[in-house]
């Protein structure tokens, strides 16, 4: 596959990242498989999630279907659009020696990584916005209690998944094997972070353990910011949501620091000889 040339002379960090982002967006649009995983698959899984939650509501009468649906869909979008898609992008660019060539130019390492991630992040956030708007209109959802916490959850989630994608790419030999190396985190997050199985339907001990998983804090912050509760307590207001958010913020930042360390430690810029 021919890789579009990245403009050589850009004078600012933002300019270099945007140039890399435009190049990566062009490659994403050309790759039908990646585009399907990024756009169509989350929508398909949303329909499946609605059916799963309807079944769980039959045995859990007080289950908030709308809150869990919004939380689950947003989480699935971030997992597949940002984490999975970006892992394959890093592996593909490494195999094509694009990353190695970029390091000899003007762009810094962090600019290369974030510029490559830019299209996936923008697409994921746009999809979350569309789903949120459609959900608010069709499901008559309440106005978000704390938009700041929602934004913090999205920022924390995308940052964490970028770092995890970089770390995962180090153990992924080819684009074809990305489906295997990303599977553990995808399964753990879907089944244990409250996306497919709401935490409030789990036994207390299991729910407590699942709240400690890497992606759970970010997803819980999104739900807390919109509905004023993460499902463990009664809904609260803007001020009351902050004390409940602090444990999620603290744990999420710890996981982010660990993921960034892992990415810096193991990320590879060229294929092994």
C-alpha positions as CSV (number, residue, x, y, z in Angstrom):
1,X,0.0,0.0,0.0
2,X,1.3,3.4,-0.9
3,X,1.5,5.8,2.0
4,X,0.8,9.4,1.3
5,X,3.7,11.7,1.9
6,X,3.6,13.8,5.1
7,X,4.4,17.5,4.6
8,X,8.0,17.9,5.5
9,X,8.1,21.5,6.8
10,X,5.7,22.5,9.5
11,X,6.7,25.1,12.1
12,X,4.5,24.3,15.1
13,X,3.6,21.2,17.1
14,X,0.0,21.6,16.1
15,X,0.9,21.9,12.4
16,X,3.0,18.7,12.5
17,X,0.3,16.8,14.3
18,X,-2.4,17.9,12.0
19,X,-0.3,17.0,8.9
20,X,0.2,13.5,10.4
21,X,-3.5,13.3,11.3
22,X,-4.6,14.1,7.7
23,X,-2.3,11.4,6.4
24,X,-3.6,8.9,8.8
25,X,-7.2,9.9,8.0
26,X,-6.6,9.3,4.3
27,X,-5.2,5.8,5.1
28,X,-8.2,5.0,7.3
29,X,-10.6,6.0,4.6
30,X,-8.8,3.7,2.1
31,X,-8.9,0.7,4.5
32,X,-12.4,-0.8,4.4
33,X,-11.8,-3.3,7.1
34,X,-10.5,-0.6,9.5
35,X,-13.3,1.7,8.5
36,X,-15.9,-1.0,9.2
37,X,-14.4,-1.7,12.7
38,X,-14.4,2.0,13.4
39,X,-17.9,2.9,12.2
40,X,-20.2,0.0,11.6
41,X,-19.2,-2.4,14.3
42,X,-20.0,-0.2,17.3
43,X,-23.4,0.5,15.8
44,X,-24.1,-3.2,15.4
45,X,-23.0,-3.9,19.0
46,X,-25.3,-1.1,20.2
47,X,-28.3,-3.1,19.0
48,X,-27.0,-6.2,20.7
49,X,-26.3,-4.2,23.9
50,X,-30.0,-3.0,24.0
51,X,-31.2,-6.7,23.8
52,X,-28.8,-7.7,26.6
53,X,-29.9,-4.9,28.9
54,X,-33.5,-5.7,28.2
55,X,-33.0,-9.3,29.4
56,X,-31.0,-8.1,32.5
57,X,-33.8,-5.7,33.4
58,X,-36.2,-8.6,33.8
59,X,-34.2,-9.9,36.7
60,X,-33.1,-6.5,38.0
61,X,-36.3,-4.4,38.2
62,X,-34.5,-1.1,39.3
63,X,-31.8,-1.3,36.6
64,X,-31.5,2.0,34.8
65,X,-31.5,0.9,31.2
66,X,-30.9,4.3,29.7
67,X,-27.8,5.1,31.9
68,X,-26.3,1.7,31.2
69,X,-27.0,1.9,27.4
70,X,-25.3,5.3,27.1
71,X,-22.4,4.1,29.2
72,X,-22.1,0.9,27.3
73,X,-22.3,2.4,23.8
74,X,-19.7,5.1,24.7
75,X,-17.4,2.6,26.1
76,X,-17.7,0.2,23.1
77,X,-17.1,3.1,20.7
78,X,-13.9,4.1,22.5
79,X,-12.6,0.5,22.7
80,X,-13.1,-0.3,19.1
81,X,-12.5,3.1,17.4
82,X,-9.6,4.3,19.5
83,X,-8.0,1.2,21.1
84,X,-8.4,-1.5,18.4
85,X,-8.1,0.8,15.4
86,X,-5.1,2.6,16.7
87,X,-3.3,-0.6,17.7
88,X,-3.5,-1.7,14.0
89,X,-2.5,1.7,12.8
90,X,0.7,1.7,14.9
91,X,1.6,-1.8,13.8
92,X,0.9,-1.0,10.1
93,X,3.0,2.2,10.1
94,X,5.8,0.4,11.9
95,X,5.8,-2.4,9.4
96,X,5.8,0.1,6.5
97,X,8.8,1.9,8.2
98,X,6.8,5.1,8.3
99,X,7.4,5.6,12.0
100,X,11.1,5.1,11.5
101,X,11.2,7.6,8.7
102,X,9.2,10.2,10.7
103,X,11.6,10.1,13.6
104,X,14.4,11.3,11.3
105,X,12.4,14.4,10.5
106,X,11.1,17.4,12.4
107,X,8.3,15.7,14.4
108,X,9.0,14.6,18.0
109,X,8.1,11.1,19.2
110,X,5.0,12.3,21.1
111,X,3.9,14.3,18.1
112,X,4.2,11.2,15.9
113,X,2.2,9.0,18.3
114,X,-0.6,11.6,18.9
115,X,-0.7,12.7,15.2
116,X,-1.3,9.0,14.2
117,X,-4.0,8.8,16.9
118,X,-5.8,12.0,15.9
119,X,-8.2,10.5,13.3
120,X,-9.3,7.6,15.6
121,X,-9.8,10.0,18.6
122,X,-11.8,12.5,16.6
123,X,-13.9,9.8,15.0
124,X,-14.6,8.1,18.4
125,X,-15.6,11.4,20.0
126,X,-17.8,12.3,17.1
127,X,-19.6,9.0,17.3
128,X,-20.0,9.4,21.1
129,X,-21.5,12.8,20.4
130,X,-23.9,11.5,17.8
131,X,-25.0,8.6,20.0
132,X,-25.5,11.0,22.9
133,X,-27.6,13.4,20.8
134,X,-29.7,10.6,19.4
135,X,-30.1,9.1,22.8
136,X,-31.2,12.4,24.3
137,X,-33.7,12.9,21.6
138,X,-35.1,9.4,21.2
139,X,-34.9,8.2,24.8
140,X,-35.8,11.5,26.5
141,X,-32.6,11.4,28.6
142,X,-32.1,14.1,31.3
143,X,-29.7,17.0,30.8
144,X,-26.1,16.0,31.9
145,X,-25.7,16.7,35.7
146,X,-21.9,17.5,35.4
147,X,-20.6,18.0,31.8
148,X,-17.1,18.6,33.3
149,X,-17.0,15.1,34.6
150,X,-18.3,13.7,31.3
151,X,-15.5,15.6,29.5
152,X,-13.0,14.3,32.0
153,X,-14.1,10.7,31.5
154,X,-13.8,11.0,27.7
155,X,-10.4,12.6,28.0
156,X,-9.2,10.1,30.5
157,X,-10.6,7.2,28.5
158,X,-9.1,8.3,25.2
159,X,-5.7,9.1,26.7
160,X,-5.6,5.7,28.4
161,X,-6.6,3.8,25.3
162,X,-4.0,5.6,23.2
163,X,-1.3,4.6,25.7
164,X,-2.6,1.0,25.8
165,X,-2.8,0.8,22.0
166,X,0.9,1.9,21.9
167,X,1.8,-0.7,24.5
168,X,-0.2,-3.5,22.8
169,X,1.4,-2.7,19.4
170,X,4.7,-3.7,20.8
171,X,3.5,-7.3,21.2
172,X,1.6,-7.4,17.9
173,X,3.7,-8.7,15.0
174,X,1.3,-7.8,12.2
175,X,-2.0,-6.2,11.5
176,X,-3.6,-9.7,11.2
177,X,-2.6,-10.6,14.7
178,X,-4.0,-7.4,16.2
179,X,-7.4,-9.1,16.7
180,X,-5.6,-11.6,19.1
181,X,-3.4,-9.2,21.0
182,X,-6.2,-6.7,21.6
183,X,-8.7,-9.4,22.6
184,X,-7.8,-9.6,26.3
185,X,-8.4,-5.9,27.0
186,X,-11.5,-5.8,24.8
187,X,-13.1,-8.8,26.6
188,X,-12.1,-7.6,30.1
189,X,-13.5,-4.2,29.4
190,X,-16.7,-5.3,27.9
191,X,-17.5,-7.9,30.5
192,X,-16.0,-6.4,33.6
193,X,-16.1,-2.6,33.2
194,X,-19.9,-2.4,33.2
195,X,-20.4,-2.2,29.4
196,X,-22.3,-5.4,28.6
197,X,-22.9,-6.5,32.2
198,X,-23.9,-3.5,34.5
199,X,-21.9,-3.5,37.7
200,X,-25.0,-3.1,39.8
201,X,-26.2,-6.5,38.7
202,X,-23.0,-8.3,39.9
203,X,-22.3,-9.6,43.4
204,X,-20.8,-6.9,45.6
205,X,-17.3,-8.5,45.7
206,X,-17.2,-9.0,42.0
207,X,-18.4,-5.5,41.3
208,X,-15.8,-4.0,43.6
209,X,-13.0,-6.0,41.8
210,X,-14.4,-4.8,38.4
211,X,-14.3,-1.2,39.5
212,X,-10.5,-1.6,39.8
213,X,-10.0,-2.5,36.1
214,X,-8.1,-0.1,33.9
215,X,-11.0,1.2,31.8
216,X,-13.7,1.2,34.5
217,X,-12.9,4.6,36.1
218,X,-13.2,6.5,32.8
219,X,-16.5,4.8,31.8
220,X,-17.9,5.4,35.3
221,X,-17.0,9.1,35.1
222,X,-19.0,9.5,31.8
223,X,-22.0,7.9,33.4
224,X,-21.6,9.9,36.6
225,X,-21.3,13.1,34.7
226,X,-24.5,12.5,32.7
227,X,-26.7,10.9,35.3
228,X,-25.3,12.0,38.6
229,X,-24.5,8.4,39.8
230,X,-22.3,5.5,38.8
231,X,-25.0,3.1,39.8
232,X,-23.8,2.5,43.3
233,X,-25.7,5.3,45.0
234,X,-28.8,7.5,44.4
235,X,-28.4,10.3,41.7
236,X,-27.0,13.6,43.0
237,X,-26.5,17.1,41.6
238,X,-23.5,19.0,40.2
239,X,-21.8,19.6,43.5
240,X,-22.7,16.2,45.0
241,X,-21.2,14.4,42.0
242,X,-17.6,15.5,42.7
243,X,-17.0,13.5,45.9
244,X,-18.3,10.4,44.2
245,X,-16.0,11.1,41.2
246,X,-12.8,11.5,43.1
247,X,-12.0,7.8,43.6
248,X,-12.6,7.2,39.9
249,X,-10.4,10.1,38.9
250,X,-7.6,9.0,41.2
251,X,-7.7,5.4,40.1
252,X,-8.0,6.4,36.4
253,X,-4.9,8.6,36.6
254,X,-2.9,5.8,38.2
255,X,-3.9,3.5,35.4
256,X,-3.0,6.2,32.9
257,X,0.4,6.7,34.4
258,X,1.0,2.9,34.3
259,X,-0.1,2.7,30.6
260,X,2.1,5.6,29.6
261,X,5.1,4.0,31.3
262,X,4.4,0.7,29.5
263,X,4.1,2.5,26.2
264,X,7.3,4.4,26.7
265,X,9.1,1.2,27.9
266,X,8.0,-1.2,25.1
267,X,6.8,0.8,22.1
268,X,8.8,-0.1,19.0
269,X,9.4,2.3,16.1
270,X,10.6,-0.3,13.6
271,X,10.2,-4.0,12.9
272,X,12.6,-6.4,14.7
273,X,15.3,-7.7,12.6
